[in-house]
Amino acid sequence: MNSLLIPENILVEKSVIESQLVRNIRRNLRGCKMHVVDHLDGAQNLEAEESGKVIEVIDFRGQFLKPCPGTRNYICCGYRILHFGEQCSIGCNYCILQAYFSSGRLRLFANWDRMLSEVESILRKNPDRYFRIGTGEFTDSLLLDPVTEFSRLVVPFFARFRNSILELKTKTDHIDNLKKLDHGGRTIVAWSMNSPAVAAKYEGLAVPLEKRIECAKLCLKWGYRVAFHFDPMIFYDGWEKDYRKAVDLIFKNISPEKIVWISLGCFRFMPPLKGIIEKRYRNAELIYGEFISGIDGKMRYFKDIRITMYKKMVKWIHEYNPEVCVYLCMESPEIWKAAFGFNPLEKGGLPAILDLAAKSKCGD
């Protein structure tokens, strides 16, 4: 685990001090200072609060399994989010979490029993529905896995259910805990990808693209299936050459038959993120491109830029194998039609397309 990601202080709510999560943290972070409090309300101040070196461990009272927050007029994938924690300390300049959360503290939910009980209840009550579930919406799925060992809990859990698939999405190389788990073919390990230039310039402590591919190859060796997410794609002079390199890197190392899907999404952001990026980073030029406000209020590249980027990426991917499932994240039917030549609704909808991809690649 990268030493820059190792937290220095742990704030733990008294009600979860005996939880498995806290026991794992004590065992794996022996030099860390643990502070027990009655209730965490964001008022506790510690040094280096914004550096990602403080973890809050709480008794979460909300809903653990949530639908992806799609927007009308944009096509949503029908994903479900397993909400197990918040924030990230990798430090990607473009990260939307900077605008979502006011605090830089990593926050983990310790009441794992209630979380799994909630998920199991939903899966058992809906045996005829197929659930694609991921943990990478509000944090990196494996960021703290060497400390929390969360994967050791959820991977065997999802191996028990044929009507669901778990996706762990990361920019790290924290895969050691996955090696000997009984995953039953029900877990996809996914990496966020980008062009080499974007990864080096904007993705903070994320491991290099080559390391992500090495990890994907190991996961395939252990029987997992893999996926890749080019989101957010950044438009700049020379992007074609650089993104083509990233596509080549994937397919020169990974068999297309083992890839469940590849998603594409151009850089988009809520307006408040612009000021945050300008304040935090010298290389803030990524927010000064040709943007227009979208239907959802987010700033998006002009339509012709997005269509061009998507069409070329789809072309490069399908040159390796036309059967690889490629989809767009939160784009309009018009953009889909221009990039792919079809609207997902013509094929039963995007959720149905992705369900089929998961079932065909993950043993069903």
C-alpha distance (Angstrom), angle and dihedral (degrees) to the residues before:
residue distance angle dihedral
M1 . . .
N2 3.80 . .
S3 3.80 107.8 .
L4 3.81 90.5 -136.6
L5 3.79 89.1 63.8
I6 3.81 95.6 52.4
P7 3.83 109.2 111.0
E8 3.79 119.7 -131.2
N9 3.81 100.8 -157.7
I10 3.79 133.5 34.8
L11 3.80 120.3 -159.1
V12 3.81 109.9 -162.2
E13 3.78 129.2 -173.9
K14 3.79 110.7 -126.8
S15 3.80 92.9 -125.3
V16 3.82 92.3 65.1
I17 3.80 100.6 37.7
E18 3.83 90.6 112.1
S19 3.80 94.8 46.9
Q20 3.80 123.7 123.5
L21 3.79 89.6 -116.5
V22 3.80 92.6 57.8
R23 3.81 90.9 45.8
N24 3.81 89.4 53.1
I25 3.80 91.9 48.6
R26 3.82 91.7 49.6
R27 3.79 90.6 51.3
N28 3.80 96.8 45.2
L29 3.83 100.0 36.6
R30 3.78 102.6 42.1
G31 3.81 94.5 157.7
C32 3.79 94.6 52.0
K33 3.81 122.8 108.1
M34 3.80 112.9 -121.1
H35 3.81 119.9 -156.6
V36 3.81 119.5 -169.8
V37 3.81 117.0 -150.6
D38 3.80 133.9 175.2
H39 3.79 94.2 -124.8
L40 3.80 135.5 -5.2
D41 3.79 112.3 -133.6
G42 3.80 100.0 158.0
A43 3.80 93.7 -98.2
Q44 3.79 97.0 104.1
N45 3.80 109.0 103.2
L46 3.77 124.4 -156.2
E47 3.79 132.9 164.9
A48 3.80 117.4 -89.0
E49 3.80 90.3 21.2
E50 3.80 93.1 152.2
S51 3.81 95.8 45.7
G52 3.77 97.2 74.9
K53 3.80 92.1 -109.9
V54 3.79 95.2 117.8
I55 3.80 122.4 75.5
E56 3.78 122.3 -163.8
V57 3.81 115.4 -156.7
I58 3.78 112.3 -163.7
D59 3.78 144.5 174.3
F60 3.81 97.7 -113.3
R61 3.80 114.1 -143.3
G62 3.80 99.6 -176.1
Q63 3.78 137.0 82.6
F64 3.80 114.5 -64.4
L65 3.80 100.5 -164.9
K66 3.79 112.6 53.4
P67 3.80 136.4 168.2
C68 3.78 117.5 -109.5
P69 3.83 107.0 -93.1
G70 3.78 96.7 -114.7
T71 3.81 124.4 178.1
R72 3.78 128.2 -129.7
N73 3.83 113.2 -102.2
Y74 3.82 91.6 25.1
I75 3.79 119.4 91.2
C76 3.82 111.4 -114.8
C77 3.79 124.3 -157.2
G78 3.81 94.8 -136.8
Y79 3.80 92.5 -120.8
R80 3.82 122.5 166.3
I81 3.80 119.6 -139.6
L82 3.80 121.0 -140.9
H83 3.78 98.7 -151.6
F84 3.82 104.4 -150.9
G85 3.81 101.2 144.1
E86 3.79 147.4 -12.7
Q87 3.80 140.9 -124.1
C88 3.80 131.8 21.9
S89 3.81 134.8 -128.5
I90 3.82 99.1 -158.8
G91 3.81 88.9 97.9
C92 3.81 104.9 -139.2
N93 3.80 105.8 -179.6
Y94 3.80 93.6 -137.7
C95 3.82 96.4 46.4
I96 3.80 112.8 141.0
L97 3.83 90.5 -152.9
Q98 3.81 87.7 77.4
A99 3.79 87.6 70.8
Y100 3.81 96.5 36.7
F101 3.81 96.3 56.5
S102 3.80 127.3 41.8
S103 3.82 93.0 -158.4
G104 3.80 126.2 64.9
R105 3.79 91.5 -148.7
L106 3.76 119.9 119.5
R107 3.80 109.6 -122.8
L108 3.81 124.3 -160.4
F109 3.80 129.2 -171.8
A110 3.79 111.9 -133.3
N111 3.81 103.5 -172.4
W112 3.79 93.4 92.2
D113 3.81 94.0 157.1
R114 3.80 92.6 61.8
M115 3.80 90.8 44.0
L116 3.81 93.5 54.8
S117 3.81 91.7 41.6
E118 3.81 90.1 54.7
V119 3.81 92.8 48.6
E120 3.80 93.9 45.3
S121 3.78 91.4 50.3
I122 3.81 91.7 53.3
L123 3.81 93.8 46.0
R124 3.80 93.7 48.3
K125 3.81 93.9 45.6
N126 3.81 90.7 52.8
P127 3.82 105.6 42.9
D128 3.81 92.8 155.0
R129 3.80 94.4 53.4
Y130 3.79 124.2 83.7
F131 3.80 117.1 -139.2
R132 3.79 124.4 -157.5
I133 3.80 103.6 -163.9
G134 3.79 128.6 -174.8
T135 3.79 137.4 179.0
G136 3.81 99.7 -158.5
E137 3.80 102.7 86.8
F138 3.82 101.3 91.4
T139 3.81 99.8 20.1
D140 3.79 140.4 6.3
S141 3.81 107.8 -76.8
L142 3.83 95.3 -133.5
L143 3.80 102.2 25.3
L144 3.82 94.9 113.6
D145 3.80 98.8 17.4
P146 3.83 93.4 118.2
V147 3.82 86.3 59.9
T148 3.80 103.8 33.8
E149 3.83 99.7 32.2
F150 3.79 86.3 -149.9
S151 3.80 91.8 152.2
R152 3.80 89.7 61.3
L153 3.80 87.0 61.8
V154 3.79 103.7 42.3
V155 3.80 103.6 35.5
P156 3.85 95.7 60.9
F157 3.81 89.0 39.7
F158 3.81 93.5 59.1
A159 3.81 91.0 43.7
R160 3.83 85.9 74.1
F161 3.81 96.2 61.8
R162 3.79 125.8 71.5
N163 3.80 94.5 -170.9
S164 3.81 96.1 64.2
I165 3.76 144.0 52.8
L166 3.82 127.0 -157.6
E167 3.80 121.2 -143.5
L168 3.81 120.4 -162.9
K169 3.82 110.5 -164.2
T170 3.80 121.7 -166.0
K171 3.80 149.6 152.5
T172 3.81 92.1 -152.7
D173 3.80 136.8 86.6
H174 3.81 92.6 -128.8
I175 3.80 96.2 128.5
D176 3.82 102.8 120.4
N177 3.81 93.9 103.2
L178 3.81 90.2 56.7
K179 3.79 95.0 60.6
K180 3.80 102.7 89.1
L181 3.80 101.4 21.3
D182 3.78 122.7 126.8
H183 3.81 96.9 -121.0
G184 3.78 97.3 161.9
G185 3.79 90.1 -149.3
R186 3.81 89.6 -70.9
T187 3.82 98.8 112.8
I188 3.80 126.7 77.7
V189 3.80 116.1 -163.4
A190 3.80 110.1 -151.1
W191 3.76 135.1 -173.2
S192 3.77 128.2 -153.6
M193 3.79 106.3 -128.5
N194 3.77 135.8 -168.2
S195 3.75 139.9 162.5
P196 3.83 114.3 -62.3
A197 3.81 90.2 -113.7
V198 3.82 94.1 51.6
A199 3.80 92.3 44.9
A200 3.81 92.0 51.9
K201 3.80 96.0 43.7
Y202 3.78 105.3 36.5
E203 3.81 110.4 19.4
G204 3.79 101.4 80.6
L205 3.80 113.3 -160.2
A206 3.81 95.7 -2.2
V207 3.78 113.3 129.5
P208 3.83 116.7 -105.9
L209 3.79 119.0 -88.1
E210 3.80 91.6 -107.8
K211 3.81 90.4 56.8
R212 3.80 91.2 50.0
I213 3.80 89.2 54.2
E214 3.81 91.6 47.7
C215 3.80 88.8 53.8
A216 3.80 91.3 48.1
K217 3.80 89.7 53.7
L218 3.80 90.7 51.9
C219 3.79 91.6 49.8
L220 3.80 89.5 51.9
K221 3.80 88.3 51.9
W222 3.82 88.1 54.8
G223 3.79 91.1 53.3
Y224 3.78 100.8 -99.8
R225 3.79 125.3 130.8
V226 3.79 119.4 -130.0
A227 3.79 140.1 -144.4
F228 3.79 136.8 -171.3
H229 3.79 132.2 -145.4
F230 3.80 122.4 -159.0
D231 3.77 95.3 -166.6
P232 2.95 124.7 162.5
M233 3.79 100.4 25.0
I234 3.80 111.2 -167.7
F235 3.81 122.9 -144.9
Y236 3.83 115.5 -138.8
D237 3.79 140.4 133.4
G238 3.78 107.1 -65.9
W239 3.80 96.0 18.8
E240 3.82 92.5 132.4
K241 3.80 94.3 60.3
D242 3.79 93.3 43.4
Y243 3.80 98.1 46.8
R244 3.80 90.2 45.5
K245 3.82 86.9 57.2
A246 3.80 90.2 54.3
V247 3.81 92.1 50.0
D248 3.82 90.2 47.9
L249 3.81 90.4 49.7
I250 3.79 91.1 56.2
F251 3.78 98.5 47.2
K252 3.79 96.6 40.8
N253 3.81 87.4 60.4
I254 3.80 107.7 26.4
S255 3.80 127.3 57.6
P256 3.84 109.7 -123.6
E257 3.81 89.5 -134.7
K258 3.82 89.5 65.2
I259 3.82 94.7 52.2
V260 3.80 112.1 93.9
W261 3.80 95.6 -168.2
I262 3.79 145.7 -28.6
S263 3.79 119.2 -142.9
L264 3.79 127.5 -157.0
G265 3.77 127.7 -159.3
C266 3.79 130.5 162.0
F267 3.81 120.7 -133.5
R268 3.80 111.8 -79.7
F269 3.76 130.1 163.3
M270 3.77 145.1 178.8
P271 3.84 110.0 -104.7
P272 3.85 94.1 -112.7
L273 3.81 89.4 62.9
K274 3.81 90.6 68.0
G275 3.80 93.4 67.1
I276 3.79 92.2 44.1
I277 3.80 92.3 53.3
E278 3.81 92.2 45.6
K279 3.80 90.0 53.0
R280 3.81 98.1 44.6
Y281 3.80 105.4 38.1
R282 3.78 135.7 47.7
N283 3.81 92.4 -155.5
A284 3.80 93.9 61.2
E285 3.80 95.3 140.0
L286 3.81 91.6 111.5
I287 3.84 89.3 79.2
Y288 3.82 93.9 53.2
G289 3.79 98.0 71.3
E290 3.80 129.6 112.4
F291 3.81 100.3 -65.3
I292 3.76 134.9 164.8
S293 3.81 130.0 -173.7
G294 3.80 111.5 -98.7
I295 3.79 130.0 -147.2
D296 3.80 89.3 -93.1
G297 3.81 92.4 53.5
K298 3.81 93.1 -107.9
M299 3.77 121.4 127.2
R300 3.80 111.1 -112.4
Y301 3.79 135.9 179.0
F302 3.78 114.8 -96.5
K303 3.78 112.4 -81.6
D304 3.80 96.1 -109.1
I305 3.82 91.3 54.5
R306 3.80 93.0 51.6
I307 3.80 93.4 46.3
T308 3.80 91.9 50.2
M309 3.80 93.1 49.4
Y310 3.80 93.9 46.7
K311 3.81 95.1 45.8
K312 3.79 92.6 51.7
M313 3.80 94.0 45.7
V314 3.81 91.7 49.4
K315 3.81 90.1 48.0
W316 3.82 93.1 50.8
I317 3.80 93.3 46.6
H318 3.80 94.5 46.8
E319 3.79 91.7 48.1
Y320 3.80 84.9 69.7
N321 3.79 94.6 42.6
P322 3.82 126.4 -13.4
E323 3.82 90.6 -156.7
V324 3.82 95.5 65.5
C325 3.81 109.5 115.5
V326 3.81 108.5 -119.6
Y327 3.78 122.4 177.3
L328 3.80 140.7 172.1
C329 3.76 123.0 -118.8
M330 3.82 114.2 -131.0
E331 3.79 100.7 -20.6
S332 3.80 131.6 142.2
P333 3.82 125.4 -102.5
E334 3.80 87.5 -111.1
I335 3.81 92.3 58.9
W336 3.80 90.9 45.7
K337 3.79 91.3 52.2
A338 3.79 92.5 49.5
A339 3.81 94.7 46.1
F340 3.82 101.0 38.9
G341 3.77 105.2 17.4
F342 3.81 92.2 -118.4
N343 3.78 142.9 67.0
P344 3.85 113.9 -124.2
L345 3.80 89.1 -128.2
E346 3.81 86.7 68.7
K347 3.80 87.8 63.6
G348 3.78 99.1 43.7
G349 3.81 97.0 -80.7
L350 3.78 133.8 -65.8
P351 3.84 95.2 -82.2
A352 3.81 89.7 57.0
I353 3.81 91.4 48.5
L354 3.79 92.0 51.9
D355 3.81 93.4 43.2
L356 3.80 88.6 55.7
A357 3.81 91.9 48.1
A358 3.82 91.8 51.3
K359 3.80 94.2 45.7
S360 3.80 93.5 47.7
K361 3.82 94.7 47.8
C362 3.79 99.9 36.7
G363 3.77 102.4 54.3
D364 3.83 105.4 -87.9
